[in-house]
């Protein structure tokens, strides 16, 4: 076993990038697994996961628009929360 497997040490970012390039994958995949696994680990709401999968199938311009709307809503929500306390 290599050291980062036995002691929980992670290789430097440049090493991860080289590994990802050699394996034809992304650093994100090396660290977190498939994007599907990552989403299911992070998101428990099945309807939210379903809708994000639909958004992922949209043209890039549409995805960007939806992400801007989501970001603006989250920003506004956090602002309201900050002033409510």
PyMOL commands that place a pseudoatom at each C-alpha (Angstrom):
pseudoatom trace, name=CA, resn=UNK, resi=1, chain=A, elem=C, hetatm=0, pos=[0.000, 0.000, 0.000]
pseudoatom trace, name=CA, resn=UNK, resi=2, chain=A, elem=C, hetatm=0, pos=[1.119, 3.508, -0.645]
pseudoatom trace, name=CA, resn=UNK, resi=3, chain=A, elem=C, hetatm=0, pos=[1.430, 5.975, 2.213]
pseudoatom trace, name=CA, resn=UNK, resi=4, chain=A, elem=C, hetatm=0, pos=[-1.719, 8.019, 1.504]
pseudoatom trace, name=CA, resn=UNK, resi=5, chain=A, elem=C, hetatm=0, pos=[-3.814, 4.837, 1.525]
pseudoatom trace, name=CA, resn=UNK, resi=6, chain=A, elem=C, hetatm=0, pos=[-2.569, 3.660, 4.909]
pseudoatom trace, name=CA, resn=UNK, resi=7, chain=A, elem=C, hetatm=0, pos=[-2.245, 6.944, 6.802]
pseudoatom trace, name=CA, resn=UNK, resi=8, chain=A, elem=C, hetatm=0, pos=[-4.961, 9.064, 5.233]
pseudoatom trace, name=CA, resn=UNK, resi=9, chain=A, elem=C, hetatm=0, pos=[-2.459, 11.425, 3.615]
pseudoatom trace, name=CA, resn=UNK, resi=10, chain=A, elem=C, hetatm=0, pos=[-3.607, 12.888, 0.318]
pseudoatom trace, name=CA, resn=UNK, resi=11, chain=A, elem=C, hetatm=0, pos=[-1.172, 13.409, -2.546]
pseudoatom trace, name=CA, resn=UNK, resi=12, chain=A, elem=C, hetatm=0, pos=[-0.444, 16.991, -3.644]
pseudoatom trace, name=CA, resn=UNK, resi=13, chain=A, elem=C, hetatm=0, pos=[-2.740, 18.579, -6.235]
pseudoatom trace, name=CA, resn=UNK, resi=14, chain=A, elem=C, hetatm=0, pos=[-0.128, 18.332, -9.004]
pseudoatom trace, name=CA, resn=UNK, resi=15, chain=A, elem=C, hetatm=0, pos=[0.187, 14.577, -8.425]
pseudoatom trace, name=CA, resn=UNK, resi=16, chain=A, elem=C, hetatm=0, pos=[-3.596, 14.169, -8.499]
pseudoatom trace, name=CA, resn=UNK, resi=17, chain=A, elem=C, hetatm=0, pos=[-3.732, 16.137, -11.759]
pseudoatom trace, name=CA, resn=UNK, resi=18, chain=A, elem=C, hetatm=0, pos=[-1.061, 13.926, -13.341]
pseudoatom trace, name=CA, resn=UNK, resi=19, chain=A, elem=C, hetatm=0, pos=[-2.883, 10.776, -12.196]
pseudoatom trace, name=CA, resn=UNK, resi=20, chain=A, elem=C, hetatm=0, pos=[-6.165, 12.073, -13.589]
pseudoatom trace, name=CA, resn=UNK, resi=21, chain=A, elem=C, hetatm=0, pos=[-4.527, 12.904, -16.928]
pseudoatom trace, name=CA, resn=UNK, resi=22, chain=A, elem=C, hetatm=0, pos=[-2.899, 9.476, -17.203]
pseudoatom trace, name=CA, resn=UNK, resi=23, chain=A, elem=C, hetatm=0, pos=[-6.153, 7.725, -16.297]
pseudoatom trace, name=CA, resn=UNK, resi=24, chain=A, elem=C, hetatm=0, pos=[-8.236, 9.910, -18.598]
pseudoatom trace, name=CA, resn=UNK, resi=25, chain=A, elem=C, hetatm=0, pos=[-10.464, 11.198, -15.816]
pseudoatom trace, name=CA, resn=UNK, resi=26, chain=A, elem=C, hetatm=0, pos=[-10.827, 14.245, -13.568]
pseudoatom trace, name=CA, resn=UNK, resi=27, chain=A, elem=C, hetatm=0, pos=[-9.315, 15.060, -10.193]
pseudoatom trace, name=CA, resn=UNK, resi=28, chain=A, elem=C, hetatm=0, pos=[-12.881, 15.344, -8.892]
pseudoatom trace, name=CA, resn=UNK, resi=29, chain=A, elem=C, hetatm=0, pos=[-13.543, 11.744, -9.944]
pseudoatom trace, name=CA, resn=UNK, resi=30, chain=A, elem=C, hetatm=0, pos=[-10.349, 10.523, -8.264]
pseudoatom trace, name=CA, resn=UNK, resi=31, chain=A, elem=C, hetatm=0, pos=[-11.305, 12.189, -4.992]
pseudoatom trace, name=CA, resn=UNK, resi=32, chain=A, elem=C, hetatm=0, pos=[-15.078, 11.782, -4.893]
pseudoatom trace, name=CA, resn=UNK, resi=33, chain=A, elem=C, hetatm=0, pos=[-15.982, 9.000, -7.328]
pseudoatom trace, name=CA, resn=UNK, resi=34, chain=A, elem=C, hetatm=0, pos=[-18.595, 9.462, -10.012]
pseudoatom trace, name=CA, resn=UNK, resi=35, chain=A, elem=C, hetatm=0, pos=[-20.594, 12.665, -10.122]
pseudoatom trace, name=CA, resn=UNK, resi=36, chain=A, elem=C, hetatm=0, pos=[-23.706, 10.531, -9.583]
pseudoatom trace, name=CA, resn=UNK, resi=37, chain=A, elem=C, hetatm=0, pos=[-22.242, 9.075, -6.369]
pseudoatom trace, name=CA, resn=UNK, resi=38, chain=A, elem=C, hetatm=0, pos=[-21.124, 12.511, -5.234]
pseudoatom trace, name=CA, resn=UNK, resi=39, chain=A, elem=C, hetatm=0, pos=[-24.555, 14.029, -5.850]
pseudoatom trace, name=CA, resn=UNK, resi=40, chain=A, elem=C, hetatm=0, pos=[-26.343, 11.231, -4.067]
pseudoatom trace, name=CA, resn=UNK, resi=41, chain=A, elem=C, hetatm=0, pos=[-23.998, 11.488, -1.087]
pseudoatom trace, name=CA, resn=UNK, resi=42, chain=A, elem=C, hetatm=0, pos=[-24.486, 15.251, -0.892]
pseudoatom trace, name=CA, resn=UNK, resi=43, chain=A, elem=C, hetatm=0, pos=[-28.173, 15.473, -1.796]
pseudoatom trace, name=CA, resn=UNK, resi=44, chain=A, elem=C, hetatm=0, pos=[-30.828, 13.448, -0.054]
pseudoatom trace, name=CA, resn=UNK, resi=45, chain=A, elem=C, hetatm=0, pos=[-33.850, 15.036, -1.758]
pseudoatom trace, name=CA, resn=UNK, resi=46, chain=A, elem=C, hetatm=0, pos=[-34.745, 12.724, -4.665]
pseudoatom trace, name=CA, resn=UNK, resi=47, chain=A, elem=C, hetatm=0, pos=[-36.823, 15.391, -6.435]
pseudoatom trace, name=CA, resn=UNK, resi=48, chain=A, elem=C, hetatm=0, pos=[-33.946, 17.866, -6.280]
pseudoatom trace, name=CA, resn=UNK, resi=49, chain=A, elem=C, hetatm=0, pos=[-31.577, 15.266, -7.730]
pseudoatom trace, name=CA, resn=UNK, resi=50, chain=A, elem=C, hetatm=0, pos=[-34.078, 14.508, -10.521]
pseudoatom trace, name=CA, resn=UNK, resi=51, chain=A, elem=C, hetatm=0, pos=[-34.408, 18.181, -11.408]
pseudoatom trace, name=CA, resn=UNK, resi=52, chain=A, elem=C, hetatm=0, pos=[-30.663, 18.768, -11.419]
pseudoatom trace, name=CA, resn=UNK, resi=53, chain=A, elem=C, hetatm=0, pos=[-30.289, 15.840, -13.817]
pseudoatom trace, name=CA, resn=UNK, resi=54, chain=A, elem=C, hetatm=0, pos=[-32.806, 17.529, -16.114]
pseudoatom trace, name=CA, resn=UNK, resi=55, chain=A, elem=C, hetatm=0, pos=[-30.953, 20.840, -15.867]
pseudoatom trace, name=CA, resn=UNK, resi=56, chain=A, elem=C, hetatm=0, pos=[-27.738, 19.023, -16.766]
pseudoatom trace, name=CA, resn=UNK, resi=57, chain=A, elem=C, hetatm=0, pos=[-29.314, 17.989, -20.084]
pseudoatom trace, name=CA, resn=UNK, resi=58, chain=A, elem=C, hetatm=0, pos=[-30.126, 21.571, -21.091]
pseudoatom trace, name=CA, resn=UNK, resi=59, chain=A, elem=C, hetatm=0, pos=[-28.005, 23.646, -23.463]
pseudoatom trace, name=CA, resn=UNK, resi=60, chain=A, elem=C, hetatm=0, pos=[-25.091, 25.428, -21.753]
pseudoatom trace, name=CA, resn=UNK, resi=61, chain=A, elem=C, hetatm=0, pos=[-26.710, 28.882, -22.033]
pseudoatom trace, name=CA, resn=UNK, resi=62, chain=A, elem=C, hetatm=0, pos=[-29.820, 27.620, -20.243]
pseudoatom trace, name=CA, resn=UNK, resi=63, chain=A, elem=C, hetatm=0, pos=[-27.757, 25.953, -17.508]
pseudoatom trace, name=CA, resn=UNK, resi=64, chain=A, elem=C, hetatm=0, pos=[-25.872, 29.191, -16.873]
pseudoatom trace, name=CA, resn=UNK, resi=65, chain=A, elem=C, hetatm=0, pos=[-29.143, 31.109, -16.596]
pseudoatom trace, name=CA, resn=UNK, resi=66, chain=A, elem=C, hetatm=0, pos=[-30.564, 28.622, -14.095]
pseudoatom trace, name=CA, resn=UNK, resi=67, chain=A, elem=C, hetatm=0, pos=[-27.355, 28.680, -12.038]
pseudoatom trace, name=CA, resn=UNK, resi=68, chain=A, elem=C, hetatm=0, pos=[-27.488, 32.489, -11.922]
pseudoatom trace, name=CA, resn=UNK, resi=69, chain=A, elem=C, hetatm=0, pos=[-31.078, 32.360, -10.659]
pseudoatom trace, name=CA, resn=UNK, resi=70, chain=A, elem=C, hetatm=0, pos=[-30.187, 29.773, -8.006]
pseudoatom trace, name=CA, resn=UNK, resi=71, chain=A, elem=C, hetatm=0, pos=[-27.128, 31.761, -6.916]
pseudoatom trace, name=CA, resn=UNK, resi=72, chain=A, elem=C, hetatm=0, pos=[-29.165, 34.960, -6.634]
pseudoatom trace, name=CA, resn=UNK, resi=73, chain=A, elem=C, hetatm=0, pos=[-31.859, 33.219, -4.603]
pseudoatom trace, name=CA, resn=UNK, resi=74, chain=A, elem=C, hetatm=0, pos=[-29.294, 31.684, -2.214]
pseudoatom trace, name=CA, resn=UNK, resi=75, chain=A, elem=C, hetatm=0, pos=[-27.541, 35.056, -1.828]
pseudoatom trace, name=CA, resn=UNK, resi=76, chain=A, elem=C, hetatm=0, pos=[-30.858, 36.773, -1.050]
pseudoatom trace, name=CA, resn=UNK, resi=77, chain=A, elem=C, hetatm=0, pos=[-31.863, 34.040, 1.392]
pseudoatom trace, name=CA, resn=UNK, resi=78, chain=A, elem=C, hetatm=0, pos=[-28.557, 34.328, 3.255]
pseudoatom trace, name=CA, resn=UNK, resi=79, chain=A, elem=C, hetatm=0, pos=[-28.914, 38.102, 3.374]
pseudoatom trace, name=CA, resn=UNK, resi=80, chain=A, elem=C, hetatm=0, pos=[-32.421, 37.824, 4.841]
pseudoatom trace, name=CA, resn=UNK, resi=81, chain=A, elem=C, hetatm=0, pos=[-31.132, 35.304, 7.401]
pseudoatom trace, name=CA, resn=UNK, resi=82, chain=A, elem=C, hetatm=0, pos=[-28.285, 37.591, 8.407]
pseudoatom trace, name=CA, resn=UNK, resi=83, chain=A, elem=C, hetatm=0, pos=[-30.672, 40.495, 9.059]
pseudoatom trace, name=CA, resn=UNK, resi=84, chain=A, elem=C, hetatm=0, pos=[-33.227, 38.303, 10.840]
pseudoatom trace, name=CA, resn=UNK, resi=85, chain=A, elem=C, hetatm=0, pos=[-30.764, 37.421, 13.608]
for i in range(1, 85): cmd.bond("trace and resi %d" % i, "trace and resi %d" % (i + 1))
show_as sticks, trace
zoom trace
